[in-house]
């Protein structure tokens, strides 16, 4: 019985996903189609990118509430630099940006904000919840200032290809997400940095005594979370051909939901990248199914919240001795 229980716990996300797909296939003849499958894959690509970074953060027993705002600001910066360039009146200089330069700038912005989060948490011992909540507000305000409260549109076919193009019969966002997931799996499973992340989340005091530079690892983790939020922002901006000032609203909640549903413990030290991908798939399939069934958006929020709550309760029941 114990072996059966352990097997069910190990594969509970996959089982839940299969059951959900079967139920929705029965209830809607539009669900189990190739077109809907690709739609789900494109829709979850942004959440997967963000959630991979969130997984690393939560594995260290932290949290990042700022990823949605960092996504918005990074996407807006990339779009603004690509569309308008950068003027430096003091030197009477104008700097134009290629697609690559604009994307790189957006990634640098995301990484910089992530480093700032990590620095506040490690240097000044600000609780992650508070530090990233402050960054949520800062980055959202910066987005409004950068855009003037108006969308930045007309970004060109080359930039739009990132979010809307296809390569070898697969959407570009799916390719980008696959690369992010593959690199993250290798980092967490095969590198010393990955082992340090798990060690810090499992027992920070023991990790410090074993010689791990706790502060350095945490700063890197939040920097990666910021960069991956920027990746999501660039995909979203290119997909819409528009940088919206209010982009990424509540994306941090979907990200945390994917991580928790995928089996990563909020207590840190336990979880996996592939589990998070499964969690994001469950959310994507659930969202798609509810839309196809014409469920009210208000009920969709309630159902999603209940799913998150059930996932956390199951995690606590399966691991009752964790703090």
C-alpha positions, 0 to 999 in steps of 0.5 A, spaced: 500 500 500 505 504 501 508 503 494 502 505 491 501 511 495 508 513 493 507 512 486 500 516 486 503 522 490 509 522 485 505 522 478 499 525 481 500 531 477 500 527 470 494 523 473 490 529 474 492 532 467 489 526 464 483 526 468 482 533 466 483 532 459 478 526 458 473 530 462 473 536 457 474 531 451 467 528 453 464 535 455 466 539 448 468 536 441 472 542 440 477 540 446 481 534 443 483 538 436 490 539 433 488 547 433 486 547 440 492 543 442 497 548 439 493 554 442 494 551 449 501 550 448 502 557 445 498 560 451 502 556 457 509 558 454 509 565 457 507 562 464 512 556 463 517 561 462 515 565 468 514 559 472 521 556 471 524 562 474 519 562 480 520 554 481 528 556 483 525 562 487 520 557 491 526 552 492 530 556 496 524 558 500 522 564 497 517 568 493 517 573 487 511 577 487 514 582 482 514 577 475 508 580 472 510 587 473 517 585 471 514 582 465 511 588 463 516 593 464 521 589 460 517 588 454 515 595 454 522 597 454 524 592 448 518 595 444 520 602 446 527 601 444 525 598 437 520 603 435 523 609 437 530 608 439 533 612 445 535 619 445 540 622 449 539 630 449 545 632 453 550 629 448 545 630 442 545 623 440 540 618 438 541 611 438 537 606 434 536 599 436 535 592 432 531 587 434 536 583 437 539 589 441 532 591 443 531 584 446 537 584 449 535 590 453 529 587 455 533 581 458 538 586 461 532 590 465 529 583 467 535 581 470 537 587 473 530 588 477 531 581 479 538 582 482 535 588 486 530 583 489 535 579 491 540 584 493 534 587 498 533 580 500 540 578 502 543 585 504 538 588 508 534 581 510 527 584 507 522 578 507 522 576 500 514 577 500 515 584 502 521 586 497 518 583 491 511 586 493 515 593 493 518 591 486 511 589 483 509 596 484 516 600 482 516 596 476 508 597 474 510 604 475 516 604 471 512 601 465 506 607 466 512 612 465 516 609 460 509 608 455 506 614 458 500 609 459 499 608 452 500 601 448 507 601 444 504 598 437 507 596 430 513 593 432 515 589 425 514 582 422 521 580 425 520 582 432 512 579 431 515 572 429 518 571 436 511 570 438 507 568 432 511 565 427 512 557 426 519 553 425 518 546 423 511 546 424 512 548 431 510 555 434 516 559 436 514 560 443 513 553 444 521 552 441 523 558 446 519 555 452 522 548 450 529 551 450 528 554 457 525 548 460 531 544 458 536 548 460 533 549 467 532 541 468 540 541 466 542 546 471 537 543 477 539 536 476 546 536 473 550 542 476 553 544 483 548 551 482 542 546 482 544 542 488 546 549 492 538 551 490 535 545 493 540 545 499 538 552 501 531 550 501 532 544 505 536 547 510 539 554 510 543 553 516 546 547 514 547 549 507 551 555 510 555 551 515 557 546 509 560 552 505 555 555 500 555 562 499 547 563 501 547 570 498 550 569 492 546 563 490 539 567 492 541 573 488 543 569 482 536 565 483 532 572 483 536 574 477 534 568 473 527 569 475 527 576 472 530 574 466 525 569 465 520 574 466 523 578 461 523 572 456 515 572 457 514 579 456 518 579 450 514 573 447 507 576 450 509 583 446 511 580 440 505 576 440 500 582 441 505 586 436 504 591 442 507 593 449 501 594 453 502 598 460 497 593 464 501 587 461 502 581 466 497 583 471 496 577 476 501 573 472 505 572 478 499 568 481 498 563 475 506 562 476 505 560 483 499 556 481 503 552 476 509 551 481 504 549 487 500 544 482 506 541 480 508 539 486 514 544 489 513 545 496 512 552 499 517 550 504 522 550 499 527 544 498 523 539 494 520 540 487 522 539 480 522 543 473 518 538 469 513 538 475 512 545 474 511 544 466 505 539 468 502 544 473 502 550 467 499 545 463 493 543 468 492 551 468 492 551 461 488 545 459 483 548 465 483 555 462 481 552 455 476 547 457 472 553 461 472 557 455 470 552 451 464 550 455 462 558 456 464 558 463 463 565 466 470 568 467 468 570 474 467 562 475 473 561 472 477 565 477 473 561 483 475 554 480 482 556 479 483 558 486 480 552 489 484 548 484 490 551 487 487 550 494 486 543 493 494 542 491 496 546 497 492 541 501 494 535 498 502 537 499 501 538 506 497 531 507 503 528 503 508 531 507 505 533 514 512 533 517 515 539 513 515 546 516 
